[in-house]
């Protein structure tokens, strides 16, 4: 809905108060294209909040990325997943800017990091240049946009952090112009009976509630009858101008009869607490339906610091005979707002839907360590692996174990240990622990083999087993053939794949000298740039060795010519 005058003034005051904390007009944009976002700060992601903003790069790679201010490079990290190629620049005013999923760095930085890669003979490296060793100036080209790491498409992931606390802050608080005149979208409303005697519309279980749009653009829920302590949750997203992406909302505020019961926003958060996102959302609902419901109440095991106001932890105590007006305001950082009004009548009724908690043989005490022997495997949960106590469903198969399901979030890693003694010694080297998906397809879980036991550490509940991988990886040239002249080629490219356990290491040499192959797992491609000028001979002998996660190895050799 469009805000009334009071609402506009209130949000403007809040915005100005937030902006006073952060320099305005000091940092330039990191790119010279319109800032159209594919992702916003604080967006709800798997096990974490999004710590920056994702800038669309017009579906292209190689666009220049600029230093937003004078500074010095303090960190360079290159990895196959995560941020891919990432650059960290510290600025004199106490902030650090971060640029991720890059295709490559600016010339000086590229030269610096390639020396390290060749010295370590590794594509994946992390470097911390001395302060002032790699200075940059505002507006200088420090990198080029790309699609490396865990990126799902070409874009620039951009952050601004505190150099002292390393907490990321919302980049839009620094005065960047991103067009957004669209109100957040409300997809769903849910009621949660929280106390033992609580009911919502005669249900003791979570219930979806209906709502309709009003003439002024706000939403009105159907009248709710309730008793006891209850809470509400919403499923919503924000859409910015010129983009169809469903982005995260900036702030959620809940009032009851005019009193603020809960309010949180995504001005900043700590990386140390980001996994507690699984307590902000209804994780069981997410596990079943892949939809993230944000709770407007705070669970006792929720340690997030994003809350601005809390009364009764956002929970609402409903008394018989009384009426309540609950308002939930969902807003973006530009002040566009969607209002939902929920009329609640305190009424004691006969329950039609009762709680039906599944009781199993095994009960988890969340604050205690828990051990279980499942025959072919043992499972160990350290204390505080889970957020709350619950009955855990454990199943023993002939060669598999099922550890509950994905309706419960694990906050810490737990350990699964398999006994491989039923397999011949000759096969054990090729065995690994695998997690099976719904179609029983295995995926490799990092497997440690010691003292006659195979062990993995994970936060993923589900079905696990031992799988044998006896097939070596395949290596196929992409852009060249045997005995070919490659004088006009700028790069050398090969495809490397493994059908089961996945690729662990790869190594390439030209005429016996190690060469840097950049690995892009999303396309299973390794690439060597002839700009590295490792050899100057006309006849070149290429050798590539690829090893999978259980030690199966393949070697590819080829001869080509180059002037």
Backbone torsions as a table, in degrees:
resi	resn	phi	psi	omega
1	UNK	NA	156.3	174.1
2	UNK	-80.7	137.1	-173.8
3	UNK	-74.0	148.3	169.3
4	UNK	-76.3	173.8	-173.4
5	UNK	-60.0	-42.3	-179.8
6	UNK	-63.0	-42.1	179.7
7	UNK	-62.3	-41.6	179.2
8	UNK	-62.1	-46.9	-178.9
9	UNK	-62.9	-40.2	-179.4
10	UNK	-62.3	-45.4	-178.8
11	UNK	-70.2	-34.7	177.3
12	UNK	-63.0	-42.2	179.0
13	UNK	-63.0	-44.2	178.2
14	UNK	-61.9	-43.1	-178.8
15	UNK	-63.9	-43.0	179.4
16	UNK	-65.0	-38.4	179.0
17	UNK	-63.0	-41.1	178.6
18	UNK	-67.4	-41.3	-176.8
19	UNK	-68.8	-26.5	178.1
20	UNK	-61.7	-25.1	179.1
21	UNK	-74.6	-20.6	-170.6
22	UNK	-124.4	142.6	-178.3
23	UNK	-64.4	135.9	179.7
24	UNK	-107.3	133.4	176.9
25	UNK	72.1	10.6	-179.2
26	UNK	-90.5	-43.4	-179.4
27	UNK	-93.7	133.7	174.6
28	UNK	-85.4	163.1	176.2
29	UNK	-62.4	150.6	-179.4
30	UNK	-77.0	-9.9	178.0
31	UNK	-141.2	155.4	-178.7
32	UNK	-100.6	30.4	173.7
33	UNK	-113.0	162.5	176.9
34	UNK	-55.7	136.2	-178.5
35	UNK	-81.4	91.1	175.9
36	UNK	-108.7	125.2	-169.1
37	UNK	-101.1	138.7	171.2
38	UNK	-97.0	-15.8	-179.3
39	UNK	-154.4	143.8	-178.4
40	UNK	-112.0	164.1	179.9
41	UNK	-66.3	137.2	177.7
42	UNK	81.1	1.1	179.8
43	UNK	-55.5	145.1	-177.2
44	UNK	-79.0	116.8	178.6
45	UNK	-121.9	176.1	179.8
46	UNK	-67.2	114.8	176.7
47	UNK	65.4	9.9	179.4
48	UNK	-162.0	160.2	170.0
49	UNK	-89.2	145.4	176.9
50	UNK	-69.3	127.2	-169.6
51	UNK	-97.6	11.1	178.6
52	UNK	-157.1	-160.0	172.0
53	UNK	-121.6	141.8	-179.7
54	UNK	-97.8	116.5	-177.1
55	UNK	-96.5	123.1	177.3
56	UNK	-64.1	138.8	-179.7
57	UNK	-115.3	37.5	174.1
58	UNK	58.3	33.0	-180.0
59	UNK	59.7	24.9	-179.0
60	UNK	-121.8	158.6	171.4
61	UNK	-114.0	162.3	174.4
62	UNK	87.7	10.6	176.2
63	UNK	-77.2	143.5	-177.2
64	UNK	-65.7	140.4	175.4
65	UNK	-114.5	130.0	-173.1
66	UNK	-107.3	148.9	170.1
67	UNK	-66.3	129.2	-176.8
68	UNK	-76.3	-13.0	177.6
69	UNK	-167.1	169.5	174.7
70	UNK	-58.4	147.6	179.4
71	UNK	175.7	-166.1	-179.9
72	UNK	-138.7	141.2	179.0
73	UNK	-71.7	125.5	-178.4
74	UNK	-111.4	-15.9	-178.0
75	UNK	-157.5	138.9	172.7
76	UNK	-132.1	126.9	179.9
77	UNK	-132.6	132.6	176.8
78	UNK	-124.3	122.8	-179.1
79	UNK	-143.4	159.1	-179.5
80	UNK	-68.3	-35.2	-177.3
81	UNK	-119.5	-161.4	179.0
82	UNK	60.1	-127.8	-177.0
83	UNK	-80.7	-3.1	-178.7
84	UNK	63.6	-124.0	174.3
85	UNK	-89.9	119.0	-174.4
86	UNK	-131.6	146.9	-176.8
87	UNK	-130.9	136.8	-178.9
88	UNK	-121.3	126.6	-178.2
89	UNK	-123.8	122.7	176.9
90	UNK	-90.4	135.7	-178.6
91	UNK	-111.3	151.9	-175.2
92	UNK	-61.4	-20.9	-176.8
93	UNK	-87.7	12.0	173.0
94	UNK	95.2	10.2	179.1
95	UNK	-116.7	154.1	175.5
96	UNK	-122.2	129.7	176.4
97	UNK	-100.1	145.1	-175.8
98	UNK	-126.7	135.3	-178.4
99	UNK	-129.5	123.7	-171.1
100	UNK	-132.6	166.1	-175.8
101	UNK	64.9	31.7	-175.0
102	UNK	-73.6	152.8	174.9
103	UNK	-80.9	-45.4	174.4
104	UNK	-161.2	172.3	-177.7
105	UNK	-99.1	170.3	172.9
106	UNK	-62.5	160.1	-170.9
107	UNK	-50.5	-48.6	-176.7
108	UNK	-66.3	-42.1	-179.3
109	UNK	-70.4	-38.7	178.9
110	UNK	-62.1	-43.6	178.9
111	UNK	-63.2	-41.6	-179.0
112	UNK	-61.5	-48.6	-174.3
113	UNK	-76.2	-29.3	178.8
114	UNK	-68.1	-34.1	175.7
115	UNK	-60.2	-41.0	179.6
116	UNK	-67.5	-42.1	178.7
117	UNK	-60.8	-41.8	-179.8
118	UNK	-72.3	-35.6	177.7
119	UNK	-65.0	-38.9	-179.1
120	UNK	-90.7	-7.2	-176.3
121	UNK	49.1	54.0	-178.2
122	UNK	-151.7	136.6	173.9
123	UNK	-72.0	-42.4	-179.6
124	UNK	-81.7	115.8	179.5
125	UNK	-143.4	163.1	172.7
126	UNK	-139.9	130.5	-176.5
127	UNK	-131.5	147.4	177.8
128	UNK	-125.4	85.9	-178.3
129	UNK	-58.9	148.6	175.8
130	UNK	-59.8	148.3	-178.4
131	UNK	-60.5	123.9	-179.6
132	UNK	91.3	-6.4	-178.7
133	UNK	-70.1	-38.5	178.5
134	UNK	-123.5	83.8	-179.5
135	UNK	-80.6	147.4	174.5
136	UNK	-129.3	154.8	177.9
137	UNK	-114.7	153.8	-179.6
138	UNK	-56.4	127.4	178.3
139	UNK	89.1	-5.8	178.9
140	UNK	-77.3	149.2	179.3
141	UNK	-77.1	118.0	-178.0
142	UNK	-109.6	-14.3	-177.9
143	UNK	-167.7	179.3	176.1
144	UNK	-132.2	137.2	-174.0
145	UNK	-64.5	153.8	-177.1
146	UNK	-153.8	-150.2	-176.6
147	UNK	-149.1	31.4	-175.0
148	UNK	-82.0	162.8	177.9
149	UNK	75.4	-144.2	-176.8
150	UNK	-83.7	19.3	179.7
151	UNK	-69.3	140.3	179.4
152	UNK	-96.9	3.2	179.8
153	UNK	175.3	161.6	-177.3
154	UNK	-58.0	125.6	174.2
155	UNK	-171.3	167.6	173.9
156	UNK	-109.0	120.4	170.9
157	UNK	-87.1	123.4	-172.7
158	UNK	-128.7	131.9	180.0
159	UNK	-129.7	156.8	165.2
160	UNK	-128.2	121.9	-179.5
161	UNK	-118.4	160.9	167.9
162	UNK	-74.2	129.1	179.6
163	UNK	-68.3	-21.9	-177.5
164	UNK	-87.6	-54.0	-175.6
165	UNK	-91.3	-15.6	-175.1
166	UNK	64.2	12.4	175.8
167	UNK	-73.8	130.8	175.9
168	UNK	-76.2	148.5	176.2
169	UNK	-124.6	158.8	-177.2
170	UNK	-66.3	116.3	-177.2
171	UNK	-59.4	-24.5	-178.4
172	UNK	-73.2	-7.8	176.0
173	UNK	-80.1	-4.6	-177.6
174	UNK	-100.6	13.5	173.1
175	UNK	92.5	11.1	178.3
176	UNK	-70.3	141.7	-175.4
177	UNK	-93.2	102.5	174.8
178	UNK	-123.0	119.9	-174.3
179	UNK	-72.0	127.9	179.3
180	UNK	-156.8	103.4	177.9
181	UNK	-118.1	19.8	-173.5
182	UNK	-109.8	131.7	177.3
183	UNK	-68.7	150.0	172.9
184	UNK	-58.7	154.6	-178.5
185	UNK	-104.2	131.7	176.9
186	UNK	-100.0	121.0	-178.6
187	UNK	-100.9	-34.1	-175.0
188	UNK	-158.0	153.0	177.6
189	UNK	-130.9	135.5	-177.0
190	UNK	-133.7	142.9	176.0
191	UNK	-108.4	140.5	-176.4
192	UNK	-122.5	109.9	169.4
193	UNK	-70.4	121.2	-171.5
194	UNK	-106.6	-33.6	178.5
195	UNK	-90.9	165.4	-176.5
196	UNK	-60.9	-31.9	-177.3
197	UNK	-96.7	5.3	-172.6
198	UNK	-75.9	143.1	173.5
199	UNK	-138.1	144.9	170.2
200	UNK	-129.8	118.4	-176.7
201	UNK	50.5	44.3	177.3
202	UNK	66.2	20.5	178.2
203	UNK	-115.2	132.3	174.9
204	UNK	-90.8	-2.0	178.8
205	UNK	-112.3	163.3	175.7
206	UNK	-50.5	141.0	-176.2
207	UNK	-140.3	139.1	175.6
208	UNK	-81.9	138.1	-175.6
209	UNK	-114.4	144.5	-179.6
210	UNK	-86.8	151.0	175.2
211	UNK	-149.7	159.3	180.0
212	UNK	-134.4	151.3	178.0
213	UNK	-77.6	137.6	178.8
214	UNK	-95.7	170.5	-177.6
215	UNK	-60.9	-32.5	-179.0
216	UNK	-84.5	3.6	178.7
217	UNK	95.7	-11.4	177.9
218	UNK	-79.1	177.1	179.2
219	UNK	-120.5	143.3	176.5
220	UNK	-123.5	124.4	177.2
221	UNK	-79.6	152.8	171.4
222	UNK	-61.1	149.2	-177.8
223	UNK	-56.6	133.2	-177.9
224	UNK	-107.5	133.3	169.3
225	UNK	-102.8	137.7	-174.3
226	UNK	-155.8	164.0	174.3
227	UNK	-153.0	149.3	179.5
228	UNK	85.8	-163.6	-179.4
229	UNK	-91.2	125.0	-177.1
230	UNK	-130.1	170.4	175.2
231	UNK	-148.2	166.2	179.3
232	UNK	-124.9	155.5	175.8
233	UNK	-139.8	152.3	-176.9
234	UNK	-130.0	150.0	170.5
235	UNK	-114.1	116.6	-173.7
236	UNK	-150.6	165.8	173.7
237	UNK	-152.2	167.9	177.6
238	UNK	-120.9	143.2	177.9
239	UNK	-121.0	126.1	179.0
240	UNK	-88.6	165.4	178.7
241	UNK	-65.3	148.2	172.3
242	UNK	67.7	16.5	178.5
243	UNK	-149.4	144.4	-178.4
244	UNK	-96.0	-1.2	-175.4
245	UNK	-62.9	142.9	174.1
246	UNK	-91.1	98.3	-175.6
247	UNK	-93.0	169.4	178.2
248	UNK	-76.3	153.4	176.4
249	UNK	-82.9	160.5	-177.6
250	UNK	-87.9	-43.1	-173.2
251	UNK	-144.8	148.7	175.0
252	UNK	-132.0	129.7	-178.7
253	UNK	-131.6	130.7	-179.9
254	UNK	-120.6	126.2	175.6
255	UNK	-119.3	150.8	176.6
256	UNK	-127.3	116.4	-175.7
257	UNK	50.4	39.5	175.7
258	UNK	88.8	-9.5	-179.5
259	UNK	-98.5	131.8	179.6
260	UNK	-70.6	121.1	177.3
261	UNK	-98.3	-33.6	177.2
262	UNK	-154.5	145.6	178.2
263	UNK	-157.0	127.5	176.1
264	UNK	-143.2	155.5	176.1
265	UNK	-146.7	173.8	-178.1
266	UNK	-112.9	62.0	170.1
267	UNK	-76.0	-43.4	-179.6
268	UNK	-161.9	165.7	172.3
269	UNK	-159.2	172.4	-179.9
270	UNK	-105.6	138.2	176.5
271	UNK	-59.9	-30.9	-178.8
272	UNK	-66.9	-19.3	-177.8
273	UNK	-110.8	-1.5	-169.4
274	UNK	-61.8	-28.5	-178.9
275	UNK	-69.5	-15.7	175.9
276	UNK	-70.5	2.6	169.5
277	UNK	-53.1	-30.2	-178.0
278	UNK	-71.3	-7.2	172.6
279	UNK	-101.5	-19.8	175.1
280	UNK	-75.2	-39.1	179.4
281	UNK	-91.3	163.1	172.2
282	UNK	-81.8	95.2	-171.6
283	UNK	-68.7	-34.7	178.4
284	UNK	-61.3	-43.0	178.4
285	UNK	-63.9	-40.8	178.9
286	UNK	-63.1	-42.3	179.9
287	UNK	-62.1	-33.7	-177.5
288	UNK	-86.0	-40.1	-169.6
289	UNK	-120.4	-2.6	-178.7
290	UNK	58.4	31.0	175.1
291	UNK	-116.7	136.8	-177.5
292	UNK	-101.3	107.8	173.8
293	UNK	-91.0	123.9	176.9
294	UNK	-89.4	123.8	179.3
295	UNK	-77.1	137.4	174.9
296	UNK	-90.1	7.1	175.2
297	UNK	-124.3	159.3	-175.0
298	UNK	-108.9	123.0	177.5
299	UNK	-72.8	155.0	-178.8
300	UNK	-63.8	-22.8	-179.6
301	UNK	-98.2	11.3	177.4
302	UNK	-89.9	115.0	-177.0
303	UNK	-110.8	26.6	178.3
304	UNK	-71.3	145.5	179.0
305	UNK	-103.5	20.3	-175.2
306	UNK	-85.1	-6.9	-174.0
307	UNK	-78.9	134.0	176.7
308	UNK	-95.2	-35.7	-179.0
309	UNK	-142.1	137.1	174.6
310	UNK	-142.6	128.0	171.2
311	UNK	-126.7	122.8	-177.5
312	UNK	56.0	32.0	-179.0
313	UNK	54.5	28.7	177.7
314	UNK	78.8	-0.3	179.3
315	UNK	-83.6	153.5	-173.9
316	UNK	-121.6	121.5	177.9
317	UNK	-90.2	114.7	-176.1
318	UNK	-102.0	125.4	179.1
319	UNK	-107.7	146.6	-178.7
320	UNK	-63.1	135.8	176.7
321	UNK	88.7	-7.4	-179.9
322	UNK	-105.1	155.0	178.3
323	UNK	-113.8	147.6	-176.1
324	UNK	-136.0	143.0	172.6
325	UNK	-115.8	112.8	179.2
326	UNK	-101.5	129.1	176.0
327	UNK	-119.4	132.3	175.0
328	UNK	-117.6	121.4	179.9
329	UNK	-107.9	122.2	179.3
330	UNK	-112.2	123.0	-174.3
331	UNK	-134.5	155.6	171.4
332	UNK	-100.4	177.6	-172.8
333	UNK	-72.5	-17.1	178.0
334	UNK	-86.0	-1.8	177.9
335	UNK	93.8	-0.5	173.0
336	UNK	-67.3	137.6	-168.6
337	UNK	-138.7	142.4	173.2
338	UNK	-119.0	127.3	-177.7
339	UNK	-110.7	134.9	176.2
340	UNK	-121.7	126.5	178.3
341	UNK	-109.5	129.9	-179.1
342	UNK	-121.3	106.6	175.5
343	UNK	-79.4	129.5	-177.6
344	UNK	-124.2	130.0	175.9
345	UNK	-111.6	126.6	177.4
346	UNK	-73.6	112.5	-174.6
347	UNK	-149.1	128.6	178.5
348	UNK	-91.5	119.9	-175.0
349	UNK	-129.1	168.2	176.3
350	UNK	-79.2	126.6	-178.0
351	UNK	-66.7	136.3	173.9
352	UNK	-100.8	-27.6	178.6
353	UNK	-121.7	118.4	-176.7
354	UNK	-106.9	161.0	177.0
355	UNK	-68.5	143.2	-178.5
356	UNK	-138.1	56.4	-179.1
357	UNK	-58.6	129.4	179.0
358	UNK	-72.7	126.1	178.8
359	UNK	-102.4	124.6	179.4
360	UNK	-117.4	-179.1	-179.1
361	UNK	-72.5	-19.4	-172.6
362	UNK	-121.8	134.1	-178.3
363	UNK	-121.8	130.9	179.9
364	UNK	-92.7	124.0	167.3
365	UNK	-95.8	108.5	-168.4
366	UNK	-59.9	-34.0	-176.0
367	UNK	-90.3	9.5	178.4
368	UNK	-123.6	152.5	172.4
369	UNK	-70.1	147.1	-177.9
370	UNK	-132.7	129.3	178.6
371	UNK	-117.4	139.5	177.0
372	UNK	-139.8	134.7	176.8
373	UNK	-102.0	114.1	-177.6
374	UNK	-109.5	28.7	177.5
375	UNK	81.0	-90.4	-178.6
376	UNK	-72.6	-13.8	-179.1
377	UNK	-148.3	156.3	174.1
378	UNK	-119.5	145.7	-178.5
379	UNK	-123.0	132.3	178.1
380	UNK	-125.2	120.8	176.0
381	UNK	-105.7	112.8	174.8
382	UNK	-63.2	162.8	176.0
383	UNK	-57.5	140.0	177.9
384	UNK	68.0	24.8	169.3
385	UNK	-64.5	-38.7	-178.3
386	UNK	-111.8	163.3	-176.8
387	UNK	-82.4	-29.8	-175.9
388	UNK	-147.2	164.6	177.5
389	UNK	-69.8	144.8	176.5
390	UNK	-165.3	161.4	173.5
391	UNK	-79.8	122.7	-178.0
392	UNK	-101.0	137.5	-179.3
393	UNK	-95.8	112.8	-179.4
394	UNK	-119.4	131.3	-178.7
395	UNK	-125.1	136.5	176.9
396	UNK	-101.8	122.3	173.2
397	UNK	-107.4	178.6	179.4
398	UNK	-62.2	-44.0	178.4
399	UNK	-135.2	14.1	178.3
400	UNK	-129.7	159.5	170.1
401	UNK	-131.8	138.9	176.9
402	UNK	-112.9	122.0	-176.5
403	UNK	-110.5	90.6	179.8
404	UNK	53.1	-139.0	-179.8
405	UNK	-153.6	-176.1	-173.4
406	UNK	-84.2	19.1	176.2
407	UNK	-86.4	-5.9	-179.9
408	UNK	-121.6	135.1	179.3
409	UNK	-92.7	135.8	171.9
410	UNK	-100.2	126.6	-178.6
411	UNK	-84.6	-28.4	-179.4
412	UNK	-123.0	162.5	175.0
413	UNK	-68.7	141.4	169.7
414	UNK	-118.9	171.3	-171.5
415	UNK	-117.6	134.0	173.1
416	UNK	-118.3	126.4	-179.6
417	UNK	-120.9	123.3	178.9
418	UNK	-102.8	147.2	173.6
419	UNK	-97.4	112.5	-176.4
420	UNK	-90.7	11.8	-171.1
421	UNK	-63.8	-20.3	179.3
422	UNK	-74.4	-10.4	-179.9
423	UNK	-100.3	144.6	176.7
424	UNK	-60.4	148.4	179.2
425	UNK	-55.7	-33.4	-177.7
426	UNK	-66.9	-20.9	-177.9
427	UNK	-98.2	-18.1	-169.5
428	UNK	-64.5	-30.3	179.7
429	UNK	-62.3	-29.8	-176.7
430	UNK	-94.4	6.6	178.8
431	UNK	-90.6	150.1	172.6
432	UNK	-148.6	159.7	175.9
433	UNK	-82.5	131.7	-178.7
434	UNK	-126.8	144.6	170.9
435	UNK	-96.8	131.7	-177.8
436	UNK	-96.6	132.9	176.7
437	UNK	-83.3	-172.1	-175.9
438	UNK	-62.7	-26.3	178.6
439	UNK	-96.0	14.6	178.4
440	UNK	64.2	23.7	174.8
441	UNK	-83.9	130.9	-175.7
442	UNK	-83.9	145.2	170.6
443	UNK	-128.8	140.2	-173.5
444	UNK	-65.0	131.8	170.5
445	UNK	-112.3	129.1	-177.0
446	UNK	-48.1	119.1	-170.4
447	UNK	-113.7	123.9	177.3
448	UNK	-103.5	128.0	-176.5
449	UNK	-114.0	112.5	178.9
450	UNK	-157.4	146.6	175.2
451	UNK	53.0	39.9	176.8
452	UNK	70.1	18.0	-179.1
453	UNK	-133.6	143.7	175.0
454	UNK	-106.5	129.1	-172.8
455	UNK	-132.5	144.7	171.3
456	UNK	-135.6	153.0	175.3
457	UNK	-117.2	131.2	-173.0
458	UNK	-154.1	164.5	170.2
459	UNK	-113.9	5.7	-175.9
460	UNK	-97.5	116.7	173.5
461	UNK	-77.7	159.7	-179.4
462	UNK	143.9	-158.6	-176.0
463	UNK	-101.4	133.1	-177.6
464	UNK	-128.2	152.6	177.7
465	UNK	-158.0	173.9	172.3
466	UNK	-96.0	135.8	-179.4
467	UNK	-128.3	142.9	178.5
468	UNK	-101.2	132.9	176.7
469	UNK	-120.0	109.0	-178.4
470	UNK	-111.2	5.0	-176.3
471	UNK	-105.0	128.5	-179.5
472	UNK	-76.1	158.0	177.6
473	UNK	-61.7	160.4	175.1
474	UNK	-107.4	145.6	-179.7
475	UNK	-129.5	122.6	-175.7
476	UNK	-134.0	126.8	176.2
477	UNK	-66.8	140.8	-178.1
478	UNK	-99.6	-43.8	-170.5
479	UNK	-122.3	20.5	178.8
480	UNK	-154.0	165.5	178.7
481	UNK	-129.5	164.8	179.6
482	UNK	-58.6	136.9	176.1
483	UNK	63.7	22.7	-178.7
484	UNK	-87.4	146.9	171.8
485	UNK	-83.2	126.9	-176.2
486	UNK	-120.3	31.6	-174.9
487	UNK	-59.0	-35.3	-176.6
488	UNK	-96.2	7.9	-178.6
489	UNK	-84.7	142.4	176.7
490	UNK	-98.2	-17.4	-179.3
491	UNK	-152.1	165.5	179.4
492	UNK	-121.9	132.0	-173.9
493	UNK	-135.7	138.7	177.3
494	UNK	-136.5	154.6	174.0
495	UNK	-102.8	130.1	176.4
496	UNK	-124.5	129.7	-178.2
497	UNK	-138.8	157.4	173.3
498	UNK	-139.9	135.9	-169.3
499	UNK	-83.5	-9.2	-172.7
500	UNK	-141.3	-75.5	-173.7
501	UNK	-77.4	-19.9	178.7
502	UNK	93.6	160.3	-175.8
503	UNK	-78.5	132.9	177.7
504	UNK	-100.6	-56.2	-178.4
505	UNK	-135.8	158.1	173.1
506	UNK	-145.1	149.5	-177.6
507	UNK	-149.2	136.3	-179.0
508	UNK	-133.8	144.1	176.0
509	UNK	-134.2	151.8	170.8
510	UNK	-119.9	118.9	-177.1
511	UNK	50.5	40.6	176.0
512	UNK	84.3	-4.5	-179.2
513	UNK	-101.1	134.2	-179.4
514	UNK	-62.7	136.5	176.6
515	UNK	-123.7	151.0	-179.0
516	UNK	-82.1	113.7	173.6
517	UNK	-105.2	122.0	177.8
518	UNK	-86.8	123.1	-175.6
519	UNK	-99.4	125.8	173.9
520	UNK	-113.4	97.5	-174.8
521	UNK	-61.1	-28.8	-177.2
522	UNK	-64.8	-28.3	179.3
523	UNK	-115.2	4.3	-179.8
524	UNK	55.2	40.1	-174.0
525	UNK	-119.1	135.5	169.3
526	UNK	-113.9	140.2	-172.8
527	UNK	-135.9	134.7	175.0
528	UNK	-114.9	132.6	178.0
529	UNK	-94.3	127.3	178.3
530	UNK	-68.4	-10.4	175.3
531	UNK	-63.8	-20.4	179.5
532	UNK	-68.7	-22.7	173.3
533	UNK	49.8	56.2	-178.1
534	UNK	-78.5	-36.6	179.5
535	UNK	-126.9	151.2	177.4
536	UNK	-121.3	10.2	176.6
537	UNK	-75.2	153.6	177.8
538	UNK	-71.3	-44.8	179.8
539	UNK	-92.3	125.9	-176.2
540	UNK	-119.9	130.7	178.1
541	UNK	-107.3	111.6	-179.7
542	UNK	-95.8	134.2	175.9
543	UNK	-132.9	126.5	-179.5
544	UNK	-126.4	127.1	177.6
545	UNK	-118.6	126.7	-179.7
546	UNK	-124.4	131.7	-178.1
547	UNK	-123.4	137.0	178.8
548	UNK	-89.3	-177.2	-171.6
549	UNK	-73.9	-6.5	174.8
550	UNK	-113.8	6.3	174.0
551	UNK	100.9	-3.5	173.4
552	UNK	-65.1	135.5	-172.6
553	UNK	-131.6	144.3	174.8
554	UNK	-126.3	146.6	178.1
555	UNK	-124.4	131.6	177.3
556	UNK	-118.4	132.4	175.8
557	UNK	-127.7	149.0	179.5
558	UNK	-158.4	149.9	175.7
559	UNK	-112.8	133.0	172.7
560	UNK	-140.2	171.4	-175.8
561	UNK	-125.3	148.7	-176.4
562	UNK	-157.5	134.5	175.2
563	UNK	-98.3	NA	NA
